[in-house]
């Protein structure tokens, strides 16, 4: 019986971990000023769509491709991060509010992984 409880507990932990949304961390004012010098405007940087993510949120693939774990999107690496953070520029236009919404499942426009020996 206790083996079954442990198995159920492990399954629940796995489901919670899998479903946990990726954390998109808003840049500080200093970081926002810094990324403005190296992240292109075409990445939606001007709409505050670029956010820090944990390094494991992006999977490096062959031929400079990157997979976004949360969405499954595969896109070319836009460039390497110029600081020690991993950046994902991701947002969707909200026609109701007339604003860009940043959320984990939004369309990713650009990715800047932290170069850690790839």
ABEGO torsion letter per residue (X at the ends): XAAAAAAAAAAAAAAAAAABBBBBBBBBAAAAAAAAAABBAAAGAAAGABBBBBAAABBBBBGGBBBBAAAGBBBBBAEBBABABBBBBBBBBBAAAGBBBBBAABBBABBBBBBAGX
